[in-house]
Amino acid sequence: MLFDREIYRHVPGDIIDAITNLSGSLFGLTTFAEGVASAAKIKPHDILPEPTEYNVQPMIDKIQVVEEELNELFTKFSKVREQLV
């Protein structure tokens, strides 16, 4: 559904930009997680190794970026909703 361009026809450009940025960040987070799993030779259903500051901090940083982008997108949607009311 997110790939249907027609649904974005009336959405302000800054919201479209925020959605695009969020999509890229989620893709980056997924790619990063897959890279970490591959490097650690972790397969699906394997028990994860004990977390350390070294192997957890990059993931925490990426998740915080995604969280900030979600908050920004929510704020933009709220502003649009307020303008419509």
Secondary structure as UniProt FT lines:
FT   TURN            2..3
FT   HELIX           5..8
FT   TURN            9..10
FT   HELIX           13..39
FT   TURN            40..41
FT   TURN            44..45
FT   HELIX           53..84
//
